[in-house]
Amino acid sequence: MRSVVRLLCLCVLSAFFVLYGNSQQVTGIIRGTVYDPSGATIYSATVTVTQLETGFTRAATSGAQGEFTLLELPIGHYRVQVDAGGFQKFQQEGR
């Protein structure tokens, strides 16, 4: 009986540490709105971010109000590039 209680306690502690360990992931979000020079929002622009340290890349397309969100990005420095038909490519790095 004592060994069963120990085993049960070990299982509960193991589950706790597994759940706690997964909650310690460190990620970030880049969220914004794409505008043209006159201040109008741009629909369907492609926003690409590249982590400078690793080359990790993720992309999103701006919505009806020009909004975009890139989730679960590893912490680091990024280059942000925006491409939209009829507009000059925009690129910003490290800010």
BALOBA-1460 file (C-alpha; in Angstrom, 3 decimals):
// residues 95
<rec num="1" residu="m" x="0.000" y="0.000" z="0.000"/>
<rec num="2" residu="r" x="2.837" y="2.389" z="0.823"/>
<rec num="3" residu="s" x="4.458" y="1.826" z="-2.577"/>
<rec num="4" residu="v" x="1.142" y="2.565" z="-4.324"/>
<rec num="5" residu="v" x="0.889" y="5.911" z="-2.503"/>
<rec num="6" residu="r" x="4.485" y="6.740" z="-3.430"/>
<rec num="7" residu="l" x="3.838" y="5.843" z="-7.061"/>
<rec num="8" residu="l" x="0.686" y="7.981" z="-7.113"/>
<rec num="9" residu="c" x="2.565" y="10.944" z="-5.587"/>
<rec num="10" residu="l" x="5.360" y="10.506" z="-8.120"/>
<rec num="11" residu="c" x="2.844" y="10.484" z="-11.001"/>
<rec num="12" residu="v" x="1.112" y="13.638" z="-9.723"/>
<rec num="13" residu="l" x="4.441" y="15.454" z="-9.259"/>
<rec num="14" residu="s" x="5.629" y="14.359" z="-12.708"/>
<rec num="15" residu="a" x="2.427" y="15.650" z="-14.328"/>
<rec num="16" residu="f" x="2.803" y="18.961" z="-12.470"/>
<rec num="17" residu="f" x="6.399" y="19.456" z="-13.660"/>
<rec num="18" residu="v" x="5.502" y="18.576" z="-17.259"/>
<rec num="19" residu="l" x="2.645" y="21.087" z="-17.274"/>
<rec num="20" residu="y" x="4.716" y="23.745" z="-15.504"/>
<rec num="21" residu="g" x="7.675" y="23.247" z="-17.849"/>
<rec num="22" residu="n" x="5.538" y="23.740" z="-20.950"/>
<rec num="23" residu="s" x="4.165" y="27.014" z="-19.617"/>
<rec num="24" residu="q" x="7.662" y="28.534" z="-19.568"/>
<rec num="25" residu="q" x="7.991" y="28.982" z="-23.322"/>
<rec num="26" residu="v" x="9.152" y="32.471" z="-24.245"/>
<rec num="27" residu="t" x="7.624" y="33.860" z="-27.417"/>
<rec num="28" residu="g" x="6.465" y="37.212" z="-28.694"/>
<rec num="29" residu="i" x="3.893" y="38.779" z="-30.995"/>
<rec num="30" residu="i" x="4.250" y="41.308" z="-33.787"/>
<rec num="31" residu="r" x="0.947" y="43.042" z="-34.489"/>
<rec num="32" residu="g" x="0.281" y="46.061" z="-36.668"/>
<rec num="33" residu="t" x="-1.616" y="47.775" z="-39.438"/>
<rec num="34" residu="v" x="-0.406" y="48.402" z="-42.989"/>
<rec num="35" residu="y" x="-1.037" y="51.942" z="-44.292"/>
<rec num="36" residu="d" x="-0.243" y="53.688" z="-47.552"/>
<rec num="37" residu="p" x="1.382" y="57.178" z="-47.580"/>
<rec num="38" residu="s" x="-2.050" y="58.872" z="-47.507"/>
<rec num="39" residu="g" x="-3.047" y="56.958" z="-44.341"/>
<rec num="40" residu="a" x="-5.454" y="54.527" z="-46.022"/>
<rec num="41" residu="t" x="-5.193" y="50.902" z="-44.882"/>
<rec num="42" residu="i" x="-3.914" y="48.287" z="-47.322"/>
<rec num="43" residu="y" x="-5.823" y="45.013" z="-47.676"/>
<rec num="44" residu="s" x="-4.021" y="41.776" z="-48.589"/>
<rec num="45" residu="a" x="-0.448" y="42.994" z="-48.074"/>
<rec num="46" residu="t" x="2.079" y="40.271" z="-47.274"/>
<rec num="47" residu="v" x="3.977" y="40.897" z="-44.045"/>
<rec num="48" residu="t" x="7.068" y="38.717" z="-43.610"/>
<rec num="49" residu="v" x="9.256" y="38.673" z="-40.505"/>
<rec num="50" residu="t" x="12.706" y="37.077" z="-40.363"/>
<rec num="51" residu="q" x="14.604" y="36.539" z="-37.123"/>
<rec num="52" residu="l" x="18.086" y="37.931" z="-37.725"/>
<rec num="53" residu="e" x="19.910" y="35.497" z="-35.431"/>
<rec num="54" residu="t" x="18.466" y="32.256" z="-36.868"/>
<rec num="55" residu="g" x="16.790" y="33.037" z="-40.199"/>
<rec num="56" residu="f" x="13.409" y="31.843" z="-38.818"/>
<rec num="57" residu="t" x="10.675" y="33.265" z="-41.070"/>
<rec num="58" residu="r" x="6.928" y="33.658" z="-40.691"/>
<rec num="59" residu="a" x="4.407" y="35.519" z="-42.870"/>
<rec num="60" residu="a" x="0.867" y="36.876" z="-42.603"/>
<rec num="61" residu="t" x="-1.557" y="38.680" z="-44.895"/>
<rec num="62" residu="s" x="-3.193" y="41.922" z="-43.798"/>
<rec num="63" residu="g" x="-6.951" y="41.843" z="-43.311"/>
<rec num="64" residu="a" x="-9.763" y="44.104" z="-44.501"/>
<rec num="65" residu="q" x="-8.640" y="46.954" z="-42.215"/>
<rec num="66" residu="g" x="-4.925" y="46.427" z="-42.968"/>
<rec num="67" residu="e" x="-4.357" y="44.560" z="-39.691"/>
<rec num="68" residu="f" x="-1.967" y="41.635" z="-39.233"/>
<rec num="69" residu="t" x="-0.776" y="39.490" z="-36.307"/>
<rec num="70" residu="l" x="2.184" y="37.122" z="-36.141"/>
<rec num="71" residu="l" x="1.997" y="34.861" z="-33.066"/>
<rec num="72" residu="e" x="4.450" y="32.687" z="-31.131"/>
<rec num="73" residu="l" x="7.617" y="34.253" z="-32.498"/>
<rec num="74" residu="p" x="10.862" y="33.242" z="-30.782"/>
<rec num="75" residu="i" x="12.373" y="36.162" z="-28.887"/>
<rec num="76" residu="g" x="15.031" y="37.957" z="-30.945"/>
<rec num="77" residu="h" x="15.678" y="40.732" z="-33.438"/>
<rec num="78" residu="y" x="13.562" y="40.779" z="-36.591"/>
<rec num="79" residu="r" x="13.467" y="42.220" z="-40.085"/>
<rec num="80" residu="v" x="9.907" y="43.159" z="-41.083"/>
<rec num="81" residu="q" x="9.102" y="43.324" z="-44.789"/>
<rec num="82" residu="v" x="5.790" y="44.392" z="-46.332"/>
<rec num="83" residu="d" x="4.867" y="43.694" z="-49.963"/>
<rec num="84" residu="a" x="1.677" y="44.979" z="-51.566"/>
<rec num="85" residu="g" x="0.768" y="45.216" z="-55.226"/>
<rec num="86" residu="g" x="1.303" y="48.717" z="-56.642"/>
<rec num="87" residu="f" x="3.455" y="49.849" z="-53.711"/>
<rec num="88" residu="q" x="7.172" y="49.986" z="-53.083"/>
<rec num="89" residu="k" x="8.448" y="47.213" z="-50.806"/>
<rec num="90" residu="f" x="8.897" y="48.356" z="-47.185"/>
<rec num="91" residu="q" x="11.574" y="46.878" z="-44.922"/>
<rec num="92" residu="q" x="12.589" y="47.686" z="-41.346"/>
<rec num="93" residu="e" x="15.154" y="45.911" z="-39.231"/>
<rec num="94" residu="g" x="15.960" y="45.736" z="-35.549"/>
<rec num="95" residu="r" x="13.537" y="48.289" z="-34.051"/>
